[in-house]
Amino acid sequence: MEDLPHQERNIEKDKREFMKAVDSILIEEIPAAFDEDASNRLLASLNKTKLLIMGEMHGVKENADVIYTLFKKFGFRQLALEWESGLKAVAEKYLETGEIDFDRIQDSPDGRITAGHFALLKTLKDDGLLDRLICFDGSGEVDWDARDKNMAKNILSCLSDSPTLVVAGNLHAKVEPITFNGELGEHHPMGERVRAHIPGVPSGQIEYLSGQYHNYGHQDFWEDPEQEKTEPRFYLTKDGLYTFVLPNAGVAVVPNPGEKI
């Protein structure tokens, strides 16, 4: 069988689709059932630490709605995203003019940057909920541990008396050392490094029960066939993770969609 001819990427088409998605996305609160005890514990922690570290799977459409829901529920005023520091100016320009410098984001394929994020930022601003955006992935480090060390440093340098929600990939949000499959030795994620400076800082995760996400193409979440159907909810796990359960995940629109699987 002959290989199919390689198709050149149409960046203008990707830009049009991305901008169309930004304009059409409606950011809404997710009608989740919030466990009262978990909510009260988190509020008490935020009064002391002013910070929640939340792990996500990049490239899920509903991640933006989860963030918005948490802002509305717990009164966050600062949002820290796993974006390169230079993208703060891109976001601020968008909020001021409605224009997105697509050249700065056009190569992003991993779901960290989505159309939903820009729609979220506008909604938070319009609702008077966002005092500050923090883009903390600005080190340029290739080494995983060095990158996470710099991410933690960037977050800590931007904290204030305003409650801050930090959203990062699941591994970066861990608050204990981790190991990678097939590798010897421990790695020290951003969350662990932040907790070393702010003892007891709460951490959490978004739990996806089914659906898809975008990470270098469309990927499927593993679905437990024995998992009971459930509604969105927020609770505290036995090991201390504040968990937002998302029953079904949809694929986010990213600047560089690449091959659609």
C-alpha positions as CSV (number, residue, x, y, z in Angstrom):
1,M,0.0,0.0,0.0
2,E,1.4,3.4,-1.0
3,D,1.7,6.1,1.7
4,L,-0.8,8.8,1.4
5,P,0.7,12.1,0.3
6,H,1.6,14.5,3.1
7,Q,-0.8,17.4,3.4
8,E,0.6,20.8,4.4
9,R,-1.0,22.4,7.3
10,N,-3.4,25.2,6.5
11,I,-2.6,27.7,9.3
12,E,-5.2,30.2,8.2
13,K,-7.9,27.6,8.4
14,D,-6.8,26.6,11.9
15,K,-6.9,30.2,12.9
16,R,-10.4,30.8,11.5
17,E,-11.7,27.7,13.3
18,F,-9.9,28.6,16.6
19,M,-11.3,32.2,16.5
20,K,-14.8,31.0,15.6
21,A,-14.7,28.6,18.6
22,V,-13.5,31.4,21.0
23,D,-16.4,33.5,19.9
24,S,-19.0,30.8,20.1
25,I,-18.1,29.1,23.4
26,L,-20.4,29.9,26.3
27,I,-18.7,29.5,29.7
28,E,-21.1,28.3,32.3
29,E,-21.1,26.9,35.9
30,I,-21.4,23.1,36.0
31,P,-24.3,22.1,38.2
32,A,-22.1,19.9,40.4
33,A,-23.1,18.6,43.8
34,F,-20.6,20.1,46.3
35,D,-19.9,18.0,49.4
36,E,-20.5,20.4,52.3
37,D,-17.7,19.2,54.5
38,A,-15.2,19.2,51.6
39,S,-16.2,22.7,50.6
40,N,-15.9,24.0,54.2
41,R,-12.5,22.4,54.6
42,L,-11.3,24.0,51.4
43,L,-12.5,27.4,52.4
44,A,-10.8,27.1,55.7
45,S,-7.5,26.1,53.9
46,L,-7.8,29.0,51.5
47,N,-8.1,31.4,54.3
48,K,-4.7,30.3,55.5
49,T,-2.8,29.4,52.3
50,K,-4.6,31.5,49.6
51,L,-3.9,28.8,47.1
52,L,-5.3,25.6,45.5
53,I,-3.3,23.5,43.1
54,M,-5.6,21.7,40.7
55,G,-4.4,18.9,38.3
56,E,-6.1,18.5,34.9
57,M,-5.8,16.5,31.7
58,H,-5.0,19.1,29.1
59,G,-7.3,19.4,26.1
60,V,-10.7,18.9,27.7
61,K,-13.4,21.3,26.6
62,E,-15.1,21.3,30.0
63,N,-11.9,22.3,31.9
64,A,-12.7,25.9,31.4
65,D,-16.2,25.4,32.9
66,V,-14.7,23.6,35.9
67,I,-12.3,26.6,36.5
68,Y,-15.3,29.0,36.2
69,T,-17.3,26.9,38.6
70,L,-14.5,26.8,41.2
71,F,-14.1,30.6,40.9
72,K,-17.7,31.2,41.5
73,K,-17.9,28.7,44.4
74,F,-14.7,29.5,46.3
75,G,-14.0,33.2,45.5
76,F,-10.7,32.9,43.6
77,R,-9.4,36.1,42.3
78,Q,-6.1,35.0,40.5
79,L,-5.8,32.3,37.9
80,A,-2.4,30.6,37.3
81,L,-2.1,28.6,34.0
82,E,0.6,26.4,32.7
83,W,1.3,28.8,29.9
84,E,4.6,30.4,28.8
85,S,5.1,33.7,30.5
86,G,5.0,35.6,27.2
87,L,1.4,34.5,26.7
88,K,0.2,36.8,29.4
89,A,0.6,39.7,27.0
90,V,-1.4,37.8,24.4
91,A,-4.2,37.2,26.8
92,E,-4.2,40.8,28.0
93,K,-4.4,42.1,24.4
94,Y,-7.3,39.8,23.8
95,L,-9.1,41.1,26.8
96,E,-8.5,44.7,25.8
97,T,-9.2,44.5,22.0
98,G,-10.8,41.1,21.3
99,E,-7.9,40.2,19.0
100,I,-5.7,37.1,19.5
101,D,-2.1,37.1,18.3
102,F,-2.4,33.7,16.7
103,D,1.2,33.6,15.6
104,R,2.2,33.3,19.2
105,I,0.1,30.2,19.9
106,Q,-0.3,28.6,16.5
107,D,2.1,25.7,17.2
108,S,0.4,24.6,20.4
109,P,-0.9,21.0,20.0
110,D,-1.0,19.6,23.5
111,G,-4.2,21.1,25.0
112,R,-2.7,23.5,27.4
113,I,-4.0,26.4,25.3
114,T,-7.6,26.1,24.1
115,A,-10.3,28.3,22.7
116,G,-12.1,27.7,26.0
117,H,-9.4,29.4,27.9
118,F,-9.8,32.6,26.0
119,A,-13.5,32.5,26.4
120,L,-13.0,31.8,30.1
121,L,-10.7,34.8,30.6
122,K,-13.2,37.1,28.9
123,T,-16.1,35.7,31.0
124,L,-14.2,36.1,34.3
125,K,-13.3,39.6,33.4
126,D,-16.8,40.5,32.3
127,D,-18.1,39.1,35.6
128,G,-15.6,41.1,37.6
129,L,-14.0,37.9,39.0
130,L,-10.4,38.0,37.8
131,D,-7.9,40.3,39.3
132,R,-4.8,38.7,37.8
133,L,-3.7,36.1,35.3
134,I,-0.4,34.3,36.1
135,C,1.4,32.4,33.3
136,F,4.0,30.3,35.2
137,D,5.7,28.1,32.6
138,G,8.4,30.6,31.6
139,S,11.7,28.9,32.2
140,G,12.4,27.3,28.9
141,E,14.0,24.4,30.7
142,V,14.0,21.0,28.9
143,D,14.8,19.0,32.1
144,W,11.5,18.0,33.8
145,D,12.6,18.7,37.4
146,A,14.3,22.0,36.4
147,R,11.1,23.1,34.6
148,D,8.9,22.3,37.6
149,K,11.3,24.1,40.0
150,N,11.0,27.2,37.9
151,M,7.2,26.8,37.6
152,A,7.0,26.7,41.4
153,K,9.2,29.7,41.7
154,N,7.1,31.7,39.3
155,I,3.9,30.8,41.1
156,L,5.3,31.7,44.6
157,S,6.6,35.1,43.3
158,C,3.1,36.1,42.2
159,L,1.0,35.2,45.3
160,S,-0.9,37.8,47.2
161,D,-3.7,38.0,49.7
162,S,-6.1,37.1,46.9
163,P,-7.0,33.4,46.6
164,T,-5.3,31.8,43.6
165,L,-6.3,28.8,41.6
166,V,-3.3,27.1,40.0
167,V,-4.2,24.7,37.1
168,A,-1.5,22.4,35.7
169,G,-1.1,19.0,34.1
170,N,-1.8,16.2,36.6
171,L,1.8,15.2,37.1
172,H,3.0,18.8,37.7
173,A,0.2,19.2,40.3
174,K,1.3,16.3,42.5
175,V,2.4,17.3,46.0
176,E,4.7,14.3,46.6
177,P,7.7,12.9,44.7
178,I,6.8,10.8,41.7
179,T,8.5,8.2,39.5
180,F,8.1,7.8,35.8
181,N,7.5,4.4,34.2
182,G,10.8,2.6,33.4
183,E,12.9,5.2,35.1
184,L,14.9,5.0,38.3
185,G,14.9,7.8,40.9
186,E,12.3,10.3,42.0
187,H,11.1,13.5,40.4
188,H,9.9,16.5,42.3
189,P,6.8,18.2,40.7
190,M,5.8,21.8,41.0
191,G,3.1,21.0,43.5
192,E,5.5,19.4,45.9
193,R,7.9,22.4,45.6
194,V,5.0,24.8,46.3
195,R,3.9,22.8,49.4
196,A,7.5,22.9,50.7
197,H,7.1,26.7,51.0
198,I,3.4,26.7,51.9
199,P,2.8,23.8,54.3
200,G,-0.7,22.3,54.0
201,V,-1.5,24.0,50.7
202,P,-4.5,22.1,49.3
203,S,-4.4,20.2,46.1
204,G,-6.9,18.6,43.8
205,Q,-7.7,17.0,40.5
206,I,-10.4,16.8,37.8
207,E,-11.5,13.2,37.5
208,Y,-12.7,12.3,34.0
209,L,-15.0,9.2,33.8
210,S,-15.4,9.0,30.0
211,G,-15.0,10.9,26.8
212,Q,-12.1,12.4,24.9
213,Y,-9.4,15.0,25.1
214,H,-6.9,16.6,22.7
215,N,-3.2,15.9,23.2
216,Y,-1.4,15.8,19.9
217,G,-4.6,14.6,18.4
218,H,-7.8,13.2,19.8
219,Q,-7.4,10.7,22.6
220,D,-9.9,8.5,24.5
221,F,-10.2,8.4,28.3
222,W,-10.2,4.9,29.6
223,E,-13.8,4.1,30.8
224,D,-14.5,1.6,33.5
225,P,-17.4,-0.5,32.3
226,E,-18.4,-1.1,35.9
227,Q,-18.4,2.6,36.8
228,E,-21.8,3.7,37.9
229,K,-23.3,6.6,36.0
230,T,-23.0,9.8,38.2
231,E,-23.6,13.5,38.1
232,P,-20.8,16.1,38.4
233,R,-19.7,16.4,42.0
234,F,-17.0,17.8,44.2
235,Y,-15.6,15.9,47.2
236,L,-12.5,15.2,49.3
237,T,-10.8,11.8,48.7
238,K,-9.4,9.7,51.6
239,D,-5.9,10.7,50.6
240,G,-6.8,14.4,50.8
241,L,-7.4,15.4,47.1
242,Y,-10.2,17.9,46.4
243,T,-11.8,16.2,43.4
244,F,-14.1,17.5,40.7
245,V,-15.8,14.6,39.0
246,L,-16.6,15.2,35.3
247,P,-18.8,12.3,34.0
248,N,-18.1,13.0,30.3
249,A,-15.3,15.0,28.7
250,G,-15.3,16.6,25.3
251,V,-12.5,17.5,23.0
252,A,-11.2,21.1,23.3
253,V,-10.4,23.3,20.2
254,V,-6.6,23.9,20.2
255,P,-4.5,26.2,17.9
256,N,-2.7,23.3,16.2
257,P,-5.2,20.4,15.9
258,G,-2.9,18.3,13.7
259,E,-4.2,15.0,12.6
260,K,-7.7,14.2,13.9
261,I,-7.9,10.6,15.0
